[in-house]
Amino acid sequence: MTIAVRADDLTVRRGDKLIFNGLSLSLEGGQALLLTGANGAGKSTAIRALLGLVGAAEGSALFFADAGGKGEPLAVAVHYLSHQNAMKTEMSARENLAFWKALMGDFAGGKGVAVEAAAEAVGLCDVLDLPFGYLSAGQKRRIAFARLLCSHRPVWLLDEPTAALDAAAKAVFTALMNAHLAAGGIVIAATHEPLDLTGFSEMRFSGPVRLDADPFLAEA
């Protein structure tokens, strides 16, 4: 299956500020895009806009399962990893991963791995039965990343996936992202840190700008 992601003229405004406008992109299976720029430049907002999570955003973001097929909203084919880990602190790491695996299921064309295999891939089999809230910040992030492996999704949208991780954990995450690309997946990541991904392109955000005052408003 040859997959593709297309976004056309995404525009987001907040009050009197233009976060970005005319954001367009085109990616095929095996390709990665890094959204870069300073904190507050609009990278996270762009990820959320691609998912349809930003109110009043303009433009479109579509997923194509094949070159000649009809596009559908990108969100149906996506794993989204934000700053938040999206795990219940009182549940064990195993229970959290099992919940996400059952909830998400597998997108057509692929199959996720077992919970134990996902934990092994991030080097944390020994903490599976501990409450998630007991884990260190780095361990929590690694378990959160493991949920991407439990259910198959062709597109990964990642917001600062390696922030606050040590070098060893960053290397693990990078290897998993490259494996996803090698299998024909797509990665779009907002990051202020370099990511050693295979064949990536970069889109740099410069930050919000103030909109011009409406010339038809009466002066105070």
Disulfide bonds with the S-S distance in Angstrom:
none
